[in-house]
Amino acid sequence: MDQMVKVSVIMLTYNREALVGRAIESVLAQTMKEFEYIIVDNGSTDNSGHIADAYAKQDARIRVLHIPKSSIGAGRNAGLSAAKGEYITFIDDDDTAEPDMLEFLYGLAKEADAEIAVCGSTKEVDGAFLPNCVFEEKLLLTPEEAVVMLLQRKKCNAAMPSKLLKRELFSEIRFLSEGKYDDIRVTYKYFAQAARVAAHGIPKYCFWRHPGNNSAFTTNDLLLTPEQLDEYFAAFRERTEYLSEKLPAIADYAQYSEWSYMISMCNKIEKNKLEHCSRQLAFVKDELTKHYDEFYNSPYIEEFEKEFMRKYIEKKF
C-alpha cells in the first residue's frame, strides 16, 4: 500500500480478545473505502494479536504491528511511523465507529480546508447510550477558539478518537512515552497548532465504558486513584504554561480551567470520602487557598464552582 491513502486509522490493542473484533468490524464497515488500518498489538498475552492477524489476512487494508508491551503513547507513535494517510484518526480497541465516521470527518475537513475535524460521540454506560459532546451546529474555529472548546469539555473532549488530524501535525508533536493518560497531555497541542479546526457534533463514535476501561473513572468517582490525580494535576499545570506561551490570548481561560479541575476533584474526594486521595486533596486545597480570589472572581467561574469553593476552601484574609 505505497500510494497515499485518504485516512490512516490507528488502533492500539492490548488483551482485548473479547472486544477487539467488534472494533475491527466497525472500521471495516466504513462507507469510505480509501483507508488503511494499522493495528498495533501492544504485547498482548491473550488472542488479541492473533485476532488482528486473522482480519489482516482477509483485508489488505489492515497492517498489524506486533511490539513489546509499552505505553499507550509509544504504541501510537509506532502506528504513526507506519502511517501513510493524508489524515490520521484513532480508534480504541474497546470502542466502535459508526459506518460513515471516516466519510463524515474527511468531508468535514476537506470542506473547510481544516487540519482537524471533530465529530460528536456517545458513550455506553451500563447498557445506556448517552450523548457525549453532541451538538447540531457546524463550527469552523481558530486555534484559540478550538482550544477553549476543548477545555470546556462540552462539545469536545481530550480523547483522540472522534477526531481526524492532518498527518503533518504529528511531524513535530508525538505522543509521550511515559504516563498512562496520554490524550490529556498532547491533544490540546494539536488544536493549538492547527490553523483551522472544523467541528460538527453529530455522533459518529461510541466510547464503551466498562470496569477494565482506561477511563472508567470518568463515570465512577470511586475508581479515582492517587496516581491518576497526580498525572492529571501535572499535565494540567504543563498545559496552562504551554497555552499561556503559545496562545496568550486565552492564558486566563487556561488557568481557570486548571483550577476548575482542581475544585471538581476536591468535591469528588470529599463527597465520596476517598481517604486514599488525602494527599491530593491537601494539594488541591493549598493551591486553591493561595489563588482563592483569582479563581472565585474569574469571569469564567460557574456558580456551582463558587459553591464548592465556599464549602471546601478556607479563604485567607
C-alpha positions as CSV (number, residue, x, y, z in Angstrom):
1,M,0.0,0.0,0.0
2,D,2.6,2.6,-1.2
3,Q,0.2,5.1,-2.6
4,M,-1.2,8.0,-0.5
5,V,-4.5,7.0,1.2
6,K,-7.1,9.4,2.5
7,V,-7.1,8.2,6.1
8,S,-4.9,6.1,8.3
9,V,-6.8,4.5,11.1
10,I,-4.6,3.6,14.0
11,M,-5.7,1.3,16.8
12,L,-3.6,0.1,19.8
13,T,-4.8,-3.2,21.3
14,Y,-3.8,-5.0,24.5
15,N,-5.5,-8.0,25.9
16,R,-9.0,-7.2,24.5
17,E,-9.8,-10.5,22.8
18,A,-13.4,-10.3,23.8
19,L,-13.8,-6.8,22.3
20,V,-11.2,-6.1,19.6
21,G,-13.2,-8.0,16.9
22,R,-16.1,-5.6,17.4
23,A,-13.9,-2.6,17.0
24,I,-12.2,-4.0,13.8
25,E,-15.6,-4.8,12.3
26,S,-16.8,-1.3,12.8
27,V,-13.8,0.1,10.9
28,L,-14.1,-2.5,8.0
29,A,-17.8,-1.5,7.7
30,Q,-16.9,2.1,6.8
31,T,-18.6,3.7,3.8
32,M,-15.3,5.3,2.8
33,K,-13.1,2.6,1.3
34,E,-9.8,4.5,0.8
35,F,-8.2,4.0,4.2
36,E,-5.5,1.9,5.8
37,Y,-6.0,0.3,9.2
38,I,-2.9,0.0,11.3
39,I,-3.4,-2.2,14.4
40,V,-0.6,-2.1,16.9
41,D,-0.6,-5.2,19.1
42,N,1.0,-3.9,22.3
43,G,2.5,-7.1,23.6
44,S,-0.9,-8.8,24.2
45,T,-0.7,-12.1,26.1
46,D,-4.2,-13.2,25.0
47,N,-5.5,-13.7,21.5
48,S,-5.9,-10.0,20.6
49,G,-2.9,-10.1,18.2
50,H,-4.0,-13.3,16.6
51,I,-7.5,-11.9,16.0
52,A,-6.0,-8.9,14.3
53,D,-3.7,-11.1,12.2
54,A,-6.7,-13.1,11.1
55,Y,-8.5,-10.0,9.9
56,A,-5.4,-8.8,8.1
57,K,-5.4,-12.0,6.0
58,Q,-8.9,-11.2,4.9
59,D,-8.4,-7.4,4.2
60,A,-5.3,-6.0,2.6
61,R,-6.0,-2.6,4.1
62,I,-5.1,-3.9,7.5
63,R,-1.5,-4.0,8.8
64,V,-0.7,-5.4,12.2
65,L,2.4,-4.3,14.1
66,H,3.5,-6.6,17.0
67,I,5.5,-4.7,19.5
68,P,6.8,-5.5,23.1
69,K,4.5,-4.2,25.8
70,S,4.9,-0.5,26.1
71,S,2.9,2.7,26.9
72,I,-0.1,3.9,25.0
73,G,1.9,6.8,23.7
74,A,4.8,4.6,22.4
75,G,2.3,2.2,20.8
76,R,0.5,5.1,19.0
77,N,3.9,6.5,17.9
78,A,4.7,3.1,16.3
79,G,1.5,3.4,14.3
80,L,2.2,6.9,13.3
81,S,5.6,5.9,12.0
82,A,4.0,3.4,9.7
83,A,1.1,5.6,8.6
84,K,0.8,6.9,5.0
85,G,-2.6,8.6,5.1
86,E,-3.3,12.2,4.3
87,Y,-5.2,12.3,7.6
88,I,-4.9,10.3,10.8
89,T,-7.6,9.1,13.2
90,F,-7.5,6.8,16.2
91,I,-9.9,4.2,17.5
92,D,-9.7,2.4,20.8
93,D,-9.9,-1.3,20.8
94,D,-13.0,-1.4,23.1
95,D,-15.0,1.3,21.2
96,T,-16.9,1.4,17.9
97,A,-17.2,3.8,14.9
98,E,-20.4,4.5,13.1
99,P,-20.2,3.2,9.4
100,D,-19.9,6.7,8.0
101,M,-17.5,8.2,10.5
102,L,-14.5,8.4,8.2
103,E,-16.5,9.8,5.3
104,F,-18.1,12.3,7.6
105,L,-14.9,13.5,9.2
106,Y,-12.9,13.6,5.9
107,G,-15.7,15.5,4.2
108,L,-15.8,18.0,7.1
109,A,-12.1,18.6,6.9
110,K,-12.0,19.0,3.2
111,E,-15.0,21.2,3.0
112,A,-13.4,23.7,5.5
113,D,-9.7,23.1,4.4
114,A,-9.2,22.2,8.1
115,E,-6.2,20.5,9.7
116,I,-8.5,18.9,12.3
117,A,-12.1,17.7,12.0
118,V,-14.2,16.7,15.1
119,C,-17.5,14.8,15.3
120,G,-19.8,14.1,18.2
121,S,-19.9,10.9,20.1
122,T,-21.9,8.8,22.5
123,K,-20.8,6.7,25.5
124,E,-22.3,3.4,26.6
125,V,-22.6,3.1,30.4
126,D,-24.3,0.1,31.9
127,G,-26.3,-0.6,28.8
128,A,-27.4,3.0,28.3
129,F,-26.2,5.1,25.4
130,L,-25.6,8.7,26.5
131,P,-24.8,11.8,24.4
132,N,-21.2,12.8,24.7
133,C,-20.2,16.0,23.0
134,V,-23.2,16.2,20.8
135,F,-24.3,19.5,19.2
136,E,-26.1,20.5,16.0
137,E,-24.2,23.5,14.6
138,K,-21.2,23.2,12.3
139,L,-18.2,25.2,13.5
140,L,-15.0,26.5,11.9
141,L,-12.6,27.6,14.7
142,T,-9.3,29.4,15.1
143,P,-6.7,27.7,17.3
144,E,-7.8,29.9,20.3
145,E,-11.5,29.0,19.8
146,A,-10.7,25.4,19.3
147,V,-8.6,25.1,22.4
148,V,-11.3,26.8,24.5
149,M,-13.9,24.4,23.1
150,L,-11.6,21.5,24.1
151,L,-11.0,22.9,27.7
152,Q,-14.7,23.4,28.2
153,R,-15.3,19.7,27.7
154,K,-18.9,20.2,26.4
155,K,-18.6,20.0,22.6
156,C,-15.2,18.2,22.6
157,N,-13.1,16.2,24.9
158,A,-9.4,15.3,25.0
159,A,-9.8,11.8,23.7
160,M,-8.0,11.2,20.4
161,P,-10.9,9.1,18.9
162,S,-13.7,11.1,17.2
163,K,-11.0,13.4,15.7
164,L,-9.3,13.4,12.3
165,L,-5.9,15.2,12.1
166,K,-3.7,16.2,9.2
167,R,-0.7,13.9,9.2
168,E,1.7,16.9,9.2
169,L,0.6,17.9,12.7
170,F,2.4,14.8,14.0
171,S,5.7,15.7,12.5
172,E,6.7,17.9,15.4
173,I,4.4,16.7,18.2
174,R,4.3,13.0,19.1
175,F,2.7,11.1,22.0
176,L,4.7,10.9,25.2
177,S,6.2,7.5,26.0
178,E,5.6,7.8,29.8
179,G,2.4,8.1,31.6
180,K,-1.0,6.4,31.4
181,Y,-3.3,9.2,30.3
182,D,-1.8,10.3,27.1
183,D,-4.6,12.3,25.5
184,I,-4.7,15.0,28.2
185,R,-1.1,15.7,27.7
186,V,-1.0,16.2,23.9
187,T,-4.4,16.7,22.3
188,Y,-4.6,20.4,23.2
189,K,-1.2,20.9,21.5
190,Y,-2.5,19.7,18.1
191,F,-5.5,22.0,18.5
192,A,-3.2,24.9,19.3
193,Q,-1.1,24.1,16.2
194,A,-4.0,23.8,13.7
195,A,-4.8,26.9,11.7
196,R,-8.4,25.7,11.3
197,V,-10.5,23.2,13.3
198,A,-13.9,22.1,11.9
199,A,-16.4,20.6,14.3
200,H,-19.9,19.2,13.8
201,G,-21.3,17.4,16.8
202,I,-23.3,14.6,15.1
203,P,-22.3,11.4,17.0
204,K,-20.2,9.1,14.9
205,Y,-18.2,7.3,17.6
206,C,-19.2,5.4,20.7
207,F,-17.0,5.1,23.8
208,W,-17.8,1.9,25.6
209,R,-17.3,2.3,29.4
210,H,-16.6,-0.9,31.4
211,P,-14.5,-1.7,34.6
212,G,-11.4,-2.5,32.6
213,N,-11.5,0.7,30.5
214,N,-8.6,3.1,30.9
215,S,-11.1,5.9,31.5
216,A,-13.6,4.1,33.7
217,F,-13.0,6.7,36.5
218,T,-14.9,9.3,34.3
219,T,-18.2,7.5,35.1
220,N,-17.3,6.2,38.6
221,D,-15.7,8.5,41.1
222,L,-14.9,5.6,43.3
223,L,-12.3,4.5,40.8
224,L,-10.2,7.7,41.2
225,T,-6.6,6.9,42.3
226,P,-3.8,9.0,43.6
227,E,-1.7,8.1,40.6
228,Q,-4.4,9.2,38.2
229,L,-4.9,12.5,40.0
230,D,-1.1,13.2,40.2
231,E,-0.7,12.7,36.5
232,Y,-3.7,14.9,35.7
233,F,-2.5,17.7,38.0
234,A,1.0,17.7,36.5
235,A,-0.5,17.5,32.9
236,F,-2.8,20.5,33.5
237,R,0.0,22.6,35.1
238,E,2.1,21.9,31.9
239,R,-1.0,22.7,29.8
240,T,-1.5,26.1,31.4
241,E,2.1,27.0,30.9
242,Y,2.2,25.8,27.3
243,L,-1.0,27.6,26.2
244,S,-0.1,30.8,28.0
245,E,3.0,31.0,25.8
246,K,1.6,29.5,22.6
247,L,-1.8,31.3,22.7
248,P,-1.5,34.2,25.2
249,A,-5.0,35.5,24.3
250,I,-6.5,32.5,26.2
251,A,-4.0,32.3,29.0
252,D,-6.6,33.4,31.6
253,Y,-9.0,30.7,30.4
254,A,-6.3,28.0,30.5
255,Q,-5.5,28.9,34.1
256,Y,-9.2,29.0,35.0
257,S,-9.6,25.5,33.5
258,E,-6.8,24.1,35.7
259,W,-8.4,25.5,38.8
260,S,-11.8,24.3,37.7
261,Y,-10.5,20.7,37.5
262,M,-9.0,21.1,41.0
263,I,-12.2,22.1,42.6
264,S,-14.1,19.4,40.8
265,M,-11.7,16.8,42.2
266,C,-11.9,18.4,45.6
267,N,-15.7,17.8,45.6
268,K,-15.3,14.2,44.4
269,I,-12.8,13.3,47.0
270,E,-14.7,15.0,49.8
271,K,-18.2,13.7,48.7
272,N,-17.0,10.1,48.3
273,K,-14.7,10.2,51.3
274,L,-11.8,8.9,49.2
275,E,-9.3,8.7,52.1
276,H,-6.6,7.2,49.8
277,C,-6.5,10.5,48.0
278,S,-5.9,12.6,51.1
279,R,-2.5,13.9,49.8
280,Q,-4.1,15.0,46.6
281,L,-6.9,16.7,48.5
282,A,-4.4,18.6,50.6
283,F,-2.5,19.7,47.5
284,V,-5.7,21.0,45.8
285,K,-6.9,22.9,48.9
286,D,-3.5,24.5,49.3
287,E,-3.4,25.6,45.6
288,L,-7.0,27.0,45.7
289,T,-6.4,28.7,49.0
290,K,-3.4,30.5,47.5
291,H,-5.4,31.6,44.5
292,Y,-8.9,31.9,46.1
293,D,-9.7,35.5,44.9
294,E,-8.3,35.0,41.4
295,F,-10.4,31.8,40.8
296,Y,-13.5,32.9,42.7
297,N,-13.6,36.2,40.8
298,S,-12.8,34.7,37.4
299,P,-15.2,35.8,34.7
300,Y,-15.5,32.1,33.7
301,I,-16.3,30.5,37.0
302,E,-19.6,28.6,37.3
303,E,-21.9,29.2,40.2
304,F,-21.5,25.6,41.4
305,E,-17.7,26.1,41.5
306,K,-18.2,29.1,43.7
307,E,-20.4,26.9,46.0
308,F,-17.7,24.3,46.1
309,M,-15.1,27.0,47.0
310,R,-17.2,28.3,49.8
311,K,-17.8,24.8,51.1
312,Y,-14.4,23.3,50.9
313,I,-11.7,26.1,50.7
314,E,-10.8,28.4,53.5
315,K,-10.3,31.9,52.3
316,K,-7.3,33.7,53.9
317,F,-8.0,37.3,54.7
